[in-house]
Amino acid sequence: MLIPHDTRIALDTVVDLMNTAPEGGRGETLGDVPSLYAFVEGHQVSGVGELGPRDLRAVREVRSRFAEVFAAPDARTAAMLINQLVAGAGTTPQLTDHDGYDWHVHYFAPGASVADHLAADCGMALAFILVAGERERLRRCEAPDCRRAFVDLSRNRSRRYCDSRTCGNRLHVAAYRARRKDAAAG
């Protein structure tokens, strides 16, 4: 699946934003305005000015809406949710070539809030996945104690864990130990 650079960045941002939510025993990592600033800087979200508590609440709301898209039971429901997100952000597509990146499209209006920026750009990235018929690539980790979000960009859509080095290895080692224990007992 060919994904343009800006869409890939937006998909990574969606996943990282969703994974700031308290879930699977993890605490809230978007707990205050300084953590929101850190998220914005870490993801090089452009055009963001002063942030405050209202922005934090709005970004958390967008985060929960993205989680609904990942949990949608079918493409029609996912499309409805994405349409609501993008329309609510007041999209204004614009070509830009800032910060050393070649031409790409920003979907947020100039001066948009950080929440609208994320809803528009990341919502359009999710729309790209849906239009490509690849909704099943929007996943949650299958490790029972994890449930982190990820986009499966493997060639054969076979990725099951958010990180094969942590969740995947942990479960494989546990299964191996269980098999050895059963063999020793049997």
C-alpha positions as CSV (number, residue, x, y, z in Angstrom):
1,M,0.0,0.0,0.0
2,L,1.5,3.3,-1.1
3,I,0.9,6.0,1.5
4,P,2.2,9.6,1.0
5,H,4.7,10.9,3.5
6,D,2.3,13.5,5.0
7,T,-0.5,10.8,5.4
8,R,2.0,8.5,7.1
9,I,3.0,11.2,9.6
10,A,-0.7,11.9,10.3
11,L,-1.4,8.2,10.9
12,D,1.5,8.0,13.3
13,T,0.1,11.1,15.1
14,V,-3.3,9.5,15.4
15,V,-1.9,6.4,16.9
16,D,0.4,8.2,19.2
17,L,-2.5,10.5,20.3
18,M,-4.8,7.5,21.0
19,N,-2.0,5.8,23.0
20,T,-1.9,8.8,25.4
21,A,-5.2,7.7,26.8
22,P,-5.4,5.8,30.0
23,E,-6.1,2.2,29.0
24,G,-4.9,-1.3,29.7
25,G,-3.3,-0.3,33.0
26,R,-1.6,2.7,31.5
27,G,-2.1,6.2,33.0
28,E,-3.1,9.3,31.2
29,T,0.0,10.7,29.5
30,L,-1.8,13.8,28.1
31,G,-2.6,15.0,31.7
32,D,-1.8,18.7,31.5
33,V,-1.0,21.6,29.2
34,P,2.8,21.0,29.3
35,S,2.3,17.4,28.2
36,L,0.1,18.7,25.3
37,Y,3.0,21.1,24.4
38,A,5.4,18.1,24.4
39,F,3.0,16.1,22.2
40,V,2.7,19.0,19.7
41,E,6.5,19.6,19.6
42,G,7.3,15.9,19.4
43,H,5.0,15.5,16.4
44,Q,6.0,18.8,14.8
45,V,2.5,20.0,14.6
46,S,2.8,23.2,12.7
47,G,1.1,26.5,13.3
48,V,0.2,26.0,16.9
49,G,0.2,29.0,19.1
50,E,-0.5,29.4,22.8
51,L,-2.1,26.4,24.4
52,G,-4.4,26.2,27.4
53,P,-6.8,24.0,29.4
54,R,-9.5,24.4,26.7
55,D,-7.1,23.1,24.1
56,L,-6.2,20.1,26.3
57,R,-9.9,19.2,26.7
58,A,-10.6,19.6,23.0
59,V,-7.6,17.4,22.0
60,R,-8.8,14.7,24.5
61,E,-12.2,14.9,22.8
62,V,-10.7,14.4,19.4
63,R,-8.6,11.5,20.8
64,S,-11.8,9.8,21.9
65,R,-13.4,10.4,18.5
66,F,-10.4,8.7,16.8
67,A,-10.8,5.8,19.2
68,E,-14.4,5.5,18.0
69,V,-13.2,5.3,14.4
70,F,-10.8,2.4,15.3
71,A,-13.6,0.6,17.1
72,A,-16.2,1.2,14.4
73,P,-18.0,-2.1,13.6
74,D,-18.0,-1.4,9.8
75,A,-16.8,1.0,7.1
76,R,-20.0,3.0,7.0
77,T,-19.9,3.8,10.7
78,A,-16.2,4.7,10.4
79,A,-17.0,7.0,7.4
80,M,-19.7,8.7,9.4
81,L,-17.4,9.3,12.3
82,I,-14.6,10.6,10.1
83,N,-16.9,12.9,8.2
84,Q,-18.1,14.4,11.6
85,L,-14.6,14.9,12.7
86,V,-13.4,16.5,9.5
87,A,-16.5,18.7,9.1
88,G,-16.3,19.8,12.7
89,A,-12.8,21.0,12.2
90,G,-13.8,23.3,9.3
91,T,-11.4,21.9,6.8
92,T,-9.7,24.2,4.3
93,P,-7.3,22.2,2.1
94,Q,-4.1,24.0,1.2
95,L,-0.9,23.0,-0.6
96,T,2.2,23.8,1.4
97,D,5.9,23.0,1.4
98,H,7.2,24.1,4.8
99,D,10.0,23.0,7.0
100,G,11.9,21.2,4.3
101,Y,9.0,18.9,3.2
102,D,8.0,18.8,-0.4
103,W,4.5,19.8,-1.5
104,H,1.7,18.2,0.7
105,V,-1.8,19.1,1.7
106,H,-2.8,20.6,5.0
107,Y,-6.5,20.2,5.7
108,F,-6.9,22.6,8.6
109,A,-7.8,26.3,8.3
110,P,-5.1,28.9,9.0
111,G,-5.2,29.7,12.7
112,A,-7.1,26.6,13.6
113,S,-6.9,25.3,17.1
114,V,-4.6,22.3,17.8
115,A,-7.7,20.1,18.2
116,D,-9.1,21.2,14.8
117,H,-5.7,20.8,13.2
118,L,-5.4,17.2,14.5
119,A,-9.1,16.4,13.6
120,A,-8.7,17.7,10.1
121,D,-5.2,16.3,9.1
122,C,-5.5,13.1,11.0
123,G,-9.1,12.6,10.1
124,M,-8.2,12.9,6.4
125,A,-5.4,10.4,6.9
126,L,-8.0,7.9,8.3
127,A,-10.2,8.8,5.4
128,F,-7.4,7.8,3.0
129,I,-7.2,4.4,4.7
130,L,-10.9,3.9,4.5
131,V,-11.1,5.0,0.8
132,A,-8.3,2.6,0.0
133,G,-10.5,-0.2,1.4
134,E,-8.0,-0.8,4.2
135,R,-10.0,-0.1,7.3
136,E,-8.9,-3.5,8.8
137,R,-5.4,-2.0,9.1
138,L,-6.7,0.2,12.0
139,R,-6.1,-2.1,14.9
140,R,-5.6,-2.5,18.6
141,C,-2.8,-4.7,20.1
142,E,-4.0,-8.3,20.7
143,A,-2.0,-8.6,23.9
144,P,-4.7,-8.9,26.6
145,D,-3.1,-6.3,28.9
146,C,-2.1,-3.8,26.2
147,R,-4.8,-2.7,23.7
148,R,-2.5,0.1,22.2
149,A,-3.6,1.4,18.8
150,F,-1.6,0.9,15.7
151,V,-1.9,0.9,11.9
152,D,-0.9,-2.4,10.4
153,L,1.2,-1.4,7.4
154,S,2.6,-4.9,6.9
155,R,2.3,-6.2,3.3
156,N,0.0,-9.1,4.3
157,R,-2.0,-7.3,7.1
158,S,-0.7,-9.9,9.6
159,R,0.6,-7.6,12.4
160,R,-1.1,-8.5,15.7
161,Y,0.8,-6.5,18.3
162,C,1.7,-2.8,18.7
163,D,5.3,-3.8,19.1
164,S,6.7,-7.3,18.4
165,R,9.7,-6.7,20.6
166,T,7.5,-6.1,23.7
167,C,4.0,-7.4,23.5
168,G,4.7,-10.0,20.8
169,N,7.8,-11.5,22.4
170,R,6.2,-11.4,25.9
171,L,3.2,-13.5,24.7
172,H,5.4,-15.8,22.6
173,V,7.7,-16.5,25.6
174,A,4.6,-17.1,27.8
175,A,3.2,-19.6,25.3
176,Y,6.6,-21.3,25.0
177,R,6.9,-21.7,28.8
178,A,3.3,-23.0,29.0
179,R,4.1,-25.6,26.4
180,R,7.3,-26.7,28.2
181,K,5.4,-26.9,31.5
182,D,2.7,-29.0,29.9
183,A,5.3,-31.3,28.2
184,A,7.1,-31.7,31.6
185,A,3.8,-32.5,33.4
186,G,2.6,-34.9,30.6
